[in-house]
Amino acid sequence: MTVTGRLELVALDAPDIEKLASFYAELTGWEIVRKDSDWITVRTADGQEIAFQLAPNHVAPQWPGQEHPQQFHLDLLVDGHEAAAQRAVELGATKLAEGATWITLADPAGHPFDLSQRDGVGPTMGLFAPTIDAPDSSALARFYAELLGMEVTYEGPEGALIAGDGKSVMFQQVSDYNPPRWPDPTKPQQAHLDILVDDLDAGEARALELGASRLDGGGERFRVFADPAGHPFCLTS
C-alpha cells in the first residue's frame, strides 16, 4: 500500500467557532490548543484533533433528511452516555434520537454527533471516529484507506471503517445521498478532512489517481480536492 498522507484532523464549519469550540471543550474535557480568528483546534486526550472553521454563511444540516444533509458527524465515547447527553443539552445541544447504548444530538451549530456508551473511558470523552456519509461506503472507505495508508477493518450494509496510526474514520451508507457542492453555500460541505503530505505535487498526483477531483482554492501550503463522493478535503504540507 502506497502511503500518501496522514490524517491531521477533521474540521467542522460554524458561524460562531468560539461558541462551538467552547461547547465541545466543556462537554468532552478536551483542550483548546490553537485559536485564530477563523480557526480553533481542540485536542483529545489521546492526541487527536478537531478544528472549527469560521463559515459566516453556514447553513446548518437538518437531520435526518437529505435536503440539508449532515455530511459528517462525530462518534464520541463516554462512560455514562445518558448523563453526558443531559449535560450536552444544558450546554446548548438538541437531542435528536436514542437507542440502547447511544444518543444522537445536534451541537449548537446543528452538526449531529453521537454519544456512545463505553465502559471505563475515563473522565474525558474519547473520539472514536469522524463519520462521513457516502452513497457507497465501502468504495469511499477504500479511497481514503489508500490515500491515508490505513486499513479497511470493517465493511457491512450500514457502513465501513478504516483505521491506522491510532485513528479511525467511519463511512455511513446513505441510500439517497445528496453531495455537497463546494463552494456553493446552499449545499455546504459541513466539514472536511485535512491530510498531511510530504510533497504537495506527489500528493495531488496520488489523490487524482485514486479518483479525487481538484477544486478551486488553496495556497502555497494546501490544495483543495473533492473525494469520489463529493466531499471536499485538503492536502497540506
C-alpha positions as a Markdown table, in Angstrom:
| # | Residue | x | y | z |
|---|---|---|---|---|
| 1 | Met | 0.0 | 0.0 | 0.0 |
| 2 | Thr | 1.3 | 3.4 | -1.0 |
| 3 | Val | 1.2 | 5.8 | 1.9 |
| 4 | Thr | 0.4 | 9.3 | 0.6 |
| 5 | Gly | -0.9 | 11.2 | 3.5 |
| 6 | Arg | -1.5 | 11.3 | 7.3 |
| 7 | Leu | -4.8 | 12.3 | 8.7 |
| 8 | Glu | -4.3 | 15.5 | 10.6 |
| 9 | Leu | -7.8 | 16.5 | 11.7 |
| 10 | Val | -11.5 | 16.9 | 10.8 |
| 11 | Ala | -12.7 | 20.5 | 10.7 |
| 12 | Leu | -16.4 | 21.5 | 11.3 |
| 13 | Asp | -17.8 | 24.6 | 9.7 |
| 14 | Ala | -19.7 | 27.0 | 12.0 |
| 15 | Pro | -20.8 | 30.7 | 12.1 |
| 16 | Asp | -19.6 | 31.0 | 15.7 |
| 17 | Ile | -16.4 | 29.0 | 16.3 |
| 18 | Glu | -15.8 | 30.4 | 19.8 |
| 19 | Lys | -19.2 | 29.1 | 20.9 |
| 20 | Leu | -18.8 | 25.7 | 19.2 |
| 21 | Ala | -15.2 | 25.1 | 20.4 |
| 22 | Ser | -16.2 | 26.0 | 24.0 |
| 23 | Phe | -19.2 | 23.6 | 23.7 |
| 24 | Tyr | -17.1 | 20.6 | 22.8 |
| 25 | Ala | -14.3 | 21.5 | 25.2 |
| 26 | Glu | -16.7 | 21.7 | 28.1 |
| 27 | Leu | -18.6 | 18.6 | 27.1 |
| 28 | Thr | -15.7 | 16.4 | 26.4 |
| 29 | Gly | -12.9 | 17.6 | 28.6 |
| 30 | Trp | -10.7 | 18.2 | 25.6 |
| 31 | Glu | -8.1 | 21.0 | 25.4 |
| 32 | Ile | -8.2 | 24.1 | 23.1 |
| 33 | Val | -4.7 | 24.2 | 21.6 |
| 34 | Arg | -5.0 | 26.7 | 18.8 |
| 35 | Lys | -7.1 | 29.8 | 18.5 |
| 36 | Asp | -7.2 | 32.2 | 15.5 |
| 37 | Ser | -9.9 | 34.5 | 14.2 |
| 38 | Asp | -11.2 | 31.9 | 11.7 |
| 39 | Trp | -9.9 | 28.6 | 13.1 |
| 40 | Ile | -9.9 | 26.9 | 16.6 |
| 41 | Thr | -8.4 | 23.5 | 17.3 |
| 42 | Val | -9.2 | 21.2 | 20.2 |
| 43 | Arg | -7.1 | 18.1 | 21.1 |
| 44 | Thr | -8.4 | 14.9 | 22.7 |
| 45 | Ala | -6.7 | 13.0 | 25.5 |
| 46 | Asp | -5.1 | 10.7 | 23.0 |
| 47 | Gly | -3.8 | 13.4 | 20.8 |
| 48 | Gln | -6.4 | 13.5 | 18.0 |
| 49 | Glu | -7.5 | 17.0 | 16.9 |
| 50 | Ile | -10.8 | 18.5 | 15.8 |
| 51 | Ala | -11.0 | 22.0 | 14.3 |
| 52 | Phe | -13.7 | 24.6 | 13.9 |
| 53 | Gln | -13.6 | 26.7 | 10.8 |
| 54 | Leu | -15.4 | 30.0 | 10.5 |
| 55 | Ala | -18.2 | 29.9 | 7.9 |
| 56 | Pro | -20.2 | 33.1 | 8.4 |
| 57 | Asn | -23.0 | 31.9 | 6.0 |
| 58 | His | -23.1 | 28.4 | 7.3 |
| 59 | Val | -26.4 | 26.6 | 6.5 |
| 60 | Ala | -27.0 | 24.1 | 9.3 |
| 61 | Pro | -27.8 | 20.4 | 8.5 |
| 62 | Gln | -31.4 | 19.2 | 9.2 |
| 63 | Trp | -31.0 | 15.7 | 10.4 |
| 64 | Pro | -32.0 | 13.0 | 9.3 |
| 65 | Gly | -33.2 | 14.1 | 5.9 |
| 66 | Gln | -31.1 | 14.7 | 2.8 |
| 67 | Glu | -32.5 | 18.1 | 1.8 |
| 68 | His | -29.9 | 19.7 | 4.1 |
| 69 | Pro | -27.7 | 16.7 | 4.9 |
| 70 | Gln | -25.3 | 16.3 | 7.8 |
| 71 | Gln | -22.4 | 15.0 | 5.5 |
| 72 | Phe | -20.2 | 14.4 | 8.6 |
| 73 | His | -20.8 | 13.5 | 12.2 |
| 74 | Leu | -18.6 | 12.7 | 15.2 |
| 75 | Asp | -18.9 | 9.5 | 17.1 |
| 76 | Leu | -17.9 | 10.1 | 20.8 |
| 77 | Leu | -17.3 | 7.5 | 23.5 |
| 78 | Val | -18.3 | 8.2 | 27.1 |
| 79 | Asp | -18.9 | 6.1 | 30.3 |
| 80 | Gly | -22.4 | 7.3 | 31.2 |
| 81 | His | -24.0 | 8.4 | 27.9 |
| 82 | Glu | -27.3 | 9.4 | 29.4 |
| 83 | Ala | -25.8 | 11.8 | 31.9 |
| 84 | Ala | -23.5 | 13.1 | 29.2 |
| 85 | Ala | -26.4 | 13.7 | 26.9 |
| 86 | Gln | -28.2 | 15.7 | 29.7 |
| 87 | Arg | -25.0 | 17.7 | 30.1 |
| 88 | Ala | -24.8 | 18.4 | 26.4 |
| 89 | Val | -28.4 | 19.7 | 26.4 |
| 90 | Glu | -27.5 | 22.0 | 29.2 |
| 91 | Leu | -24.6 | 23.3 | 27.2 |
| 92 | Gly | -26.8 | 24.1 | 24.2 |
| 93 | Ala | -27.2 | 20.8 | 22.3 |
| 94 | Thr | -30.5 | 19.4 | 21.0 |
| 95 | Lys | -31.5 | 15.8 | 21.5 |
| 96 | Leu | -32.4 | 14.0 | 18.2 |
| 97 | Ala | -32.7 | 10.3 | 18.8 |
| 98 | Glu | -31.6 | 7.5 | 21.1 |
| 99 | Gly | -31.0 | 3.7 | 21.3 |
| 100 | Ala | -30.0 | 1.3 | 24.0 |
| 101 | Thr | -26.4 | 2.4 | 24.1 |
| 102 | Trp | -26.2 | 5.7 | 22.2 |
| 103 | Ile | -27.9 | 9.1 | 21.9 |
| 104 | Thr | -27.8 | 11.4 | 18.9 |
| 105 | Leu | -27.7 | 15.1 | 19.4 |
| 106 | Ala | -27.1 | 18.3 | 17.4 |
| 107 | Asp | -24.4 | 20.7 | 18.6 |
| 108 | Pro | -25.1 | 24.4 | 18.7 |
| 109 | Ala | -24.1 | 24.8 | 15.0 |
| 110 | Gly | -26.5 | 22.0 | 14.1 |
| 111 | His | -24.0 | 19.3 | 13.4 |
| 112 | Pro | -25.2 | 15.9 | 14.7 |
| 113 | Phe | -23.0 | 13.8 | 16.9 |
| 114 | Asp | -23.4 | 10.5 | 18.7 |
| 115 | Leu | -22.6 | 9.8 | 22.4 |
| 116 | Ser | -22.0 | 6.0 | 22.7 |
| 117 | Gln | -21.6 | 4.1 | 25.9 |
| 118 | Arg | -18.1 | 2.7 | 26.5 |
| 119 | Asp | -17.4 | 1.4 | 30.0 |
| 120 | Gly | -14.2 | 2.7 | 31.5 |
| 121 | Val | -13.5 | 5.5 | 29.1 |
| 122 | Gly | -12.3 | 7.8 | 31.9 |
| 123 | Pro | -13.0 | 11.4 | 32.9 |
| 124 | Thr | -12.7 | 12.8 | 29.3 |
| 125 | Met | -14.6 | 11.6 | 26.3 |
| 126 | Gly | -12.9 | 9.6 | 23.5 |
| 127 | Leu | -13.2 | 10.3 | 19.8 |
| 128 | Phe | -14.0 | 7.0 | 18.2 |
| 129 | Ala | -14.1 | 8.5 | 14.6 |
| 130 | Pro | -15.4 | 11.2 | 12.4 |
| 131 | Thr | -18.1 | 9.6 | 10.2 |
| 132 | Ile | -18.6 | 10.6 | 6.6 |
| 133 | Asp | -21.9 | 10.0 | 4.7 |
| 134 | Ala | -21.5 | 8.1 | 1.4 |
| 135 | Pro | -23.6 | 6.6 | -1.4 |
| 136 | Asp | -21.1 | 3.6 | -1.5 |
| 137 | Ser | -19.4 | 3.4 | 1.9 |
| 138 | Ser | -17.1 | 0.6 | 1.0 |
| 139 | Ala | -15.8 | 2.4 | -2.1 |
| 140 | Leu | -15.2 | 5.6 | -0.2 |
| 141 | Ala | -13.5 | 3.7 | 2.7 |
| 142 | Arg | -11.1 | 2.1 | 0.2 |
| 143 | Phe | -10.3 | 5.5 | -1.4 |
| 144 | Tyr | -9.4 | 7.0 | 2.0 |
| 145 | Ala | -7.6 | 3.9 | 3.1 |
| 146 | Glu | -5.3 | 4.1 | 0.1 |
| 147 | Leu | -4.9 | 7.8 | 0.4 |
| 148 | Leu | -4.0 | 7.7 | 4.2 |
| 149 | Gly | -2.2 | 4.4 | 4.3 |
| 150 | Met | -4.9 | 2.9 | 6.6 |
| 151 | Glu | -6.6 | -0.5 | 6.6 |
| 152 | Val | -10.2 | -1.2 | 6.0 |
| 153 | Thr | -11.1 | -3.0 | 9.2 |
| 154 | Tyr | -14.9 | -3.4 | 8.7 |
| 155 | Glu | -17.4 | -3.5 | 5.8 |
| 156 | Gly | -21.1 | -4.1 | 6.3 |
| 157 | Pro | -24.5 | -3.0 | 5.0 |
| 158 | Glu | -24.6 | 0.1 | 7.3 |
| 159 | Gly | -21.1 | 1.3 | 6.5 |
| 160 | Ala | -17.4 | 0.8 | 6.7 |
| 161 | Leu | -14.4 | 1.6 | 8.9 |
| 162 | Ile | -10.7 | 2.3 | 8.3 |
| 163 | Ala | -8.1 | 2.5 | 11.0 |
| 164 | Gly | -4.4 | 3.2 | 11.4 |
| 165 | Asp | -1.9 | 5.1 | 13.5 |
| 166 | Gly | -4.3 | 5.3 | 16.4 |
| 167 | Lys | -7.0 | 6.9 | 14.4 |
| 168 | Ser | -10.3 | 5.7 | 12.7 |
| 169 | Val | -12.6 | 7.1 | 10.1 |
| 170 | Met | -16.1 | 5.7 | 9.5 |
| 171 | Phe | -18.3 | 5.8 | 6.4 |
| 172 | Gln | -22.0 | 5.7 | 6.7 |
| 173 | Gln | -24.1 | 4.2 | 3.9 |
| 174 | Val | -26.8 | 6.7 | 2.8 |
| 175 | Ser | -29.1 | 5.4 | 0.0 |
| 176 | Asp | -30.5 | 8.8 | -1.1 |
| 177 | Tyr | -27.1 | 10.6 | -0.6 |
| 178 | Asn | -27.0 | 14.3 | -1.5 |
| 179 | Pro | -23.4 | 15.5 | -2.0 |
| 180 | Pro | -22.1 | 18.9 | -1.1 |
| 181 | Arg | -21.4 | 21.4 | -4.0 |
| 182 | Trp | -18.5 | 23.3 | -2.5 |
| 183 | Pro | -18.2 | 26.3 | -2.5 |
| 184 | Asp | -22.0 | 26.7 | -3.1 |
| 185 | Pro | -23.3 | 27.9 | 0.3 |
| 186 | Thr | -26.7 | 26.3 | -0.2 |
| 187 | Lys | -25.1 | 22.8 | -0.4 |
| 188 | Pro | -22.4 | 23.2 | 2.2 |
| 189 | Gln | -19.6 | 20.7 | 2.9 |
| 190 | Gln | -20.4 | 20.9 | 6.7 |
| 191 | Ala | -16.9 | 19.6 | 7.5 |
| 192 | His | -13.7 | 18.4 | 5.8 |
| 193 | Leu | -10.6 | 16.4 | 6.5 |
| 194 | Asp | -7.1 | 17.9 | 6.5 |
| 195 | Ile | -4.5 | 15.4 | 5.3 |
| 196 | Leu | -0.7 | 16.0 | 5.7 |
| 197 | Val | 1.6 | 15.1 | 2.8 |
| 198 | Asp | 5.4 | 15.5 | 2.5 |
| 199 | Asp | 5.1 | 16.7 | -1.1 |
| 200 | Leu | 2.0 | 18.5 | -2.5 |
| 201 | Asp | 2.7 | 17.6 | -6.1 |
| 202 | Ala | 3.1 | 13.9 | -5.3 |
| 203 | Gly | 0.1 | 14.0 | -3.0 |
| 204 | Glu | -2.0 | 15.6 | -5.7 |
| 205 | Ala | -0.9 | 13.1 | -8.3 |
| 206 | Arg | -1.8 | 10.2 | -5.9 |
| 207 | Ala | -5.2 | 11.7 | -4.9 |
| 208 | Leu | -6.2 | 12.2 | -8.6 |
| 209 | Glu | -5.0 | 8.7 | -9.4 |
| 210 | Leu | -7.3 | 7.3 | -6.7 |
| 211 | Gly | -10.3 | 9.2 | -8.0 |
| 212 | Ala | -10.3 | 12.6 | -6.4 |
| 213 | Ser | -11.0 | 15.8 | -8.3 |
| 214 | Arg | -9.1 | 19.1 | -7.9 |
| 215 | Leu | -11.2 | 22.1 | -6.7 |
| 216 | Asp | -10.6 | 25.8 | -6.9 |
| 217 | Gly | -8.9 | 27.3 | -3.9 |
| 218 | Gly | -5.8 | 26.6 | -2.0 |
| 219 | Gly | -2.5 | 28.3 | -1.2 |
| 220 | Glu | 1.2 | 27.7 | -1.0 |
| 221 | Arg | 0.9 | 25.0 | 1.6 |
| 222 | Phe | -2.5 | 23.4 | 0.9 |
| 223 | Arg | -4.7 | 22.3 | -2.1 |
| 224 | Val | -8.4 | 21.5 | -2.2 |
| 225 | Phe | -9.9 | 18.4 | -3.6 |
| 226 | Ala | -13.2 | 16.5 | -3.7 |
| 227 | Asp | -13.3 | 12.8 | -2.9 |
| 228 | Pro | -15.3 | 10.4 | -5.1 |
| 229 | Ala | -18.5 | 11.2 | -3.1 |
| 230 | Gly | -18.0 | 14.9 | -3.5 |
| 231 | His | -16.7 | 15.8 | 0.0 |
| 232 | Pro | -14.0 | 18.5 | -0.1 |
| 233 | Phe | -10.7 | 17.7 | 1.6 |
| 234 | Cys | -7.4 | 19.5 | 1.9 |
| 235 | Leu | -3.9 | 18.2 | 1.3 |
| 236 | Thr | -1.5 | 20.3 | 3.4 |
| 237 | Ser | 2.3 | 20.4 | 3.8 |
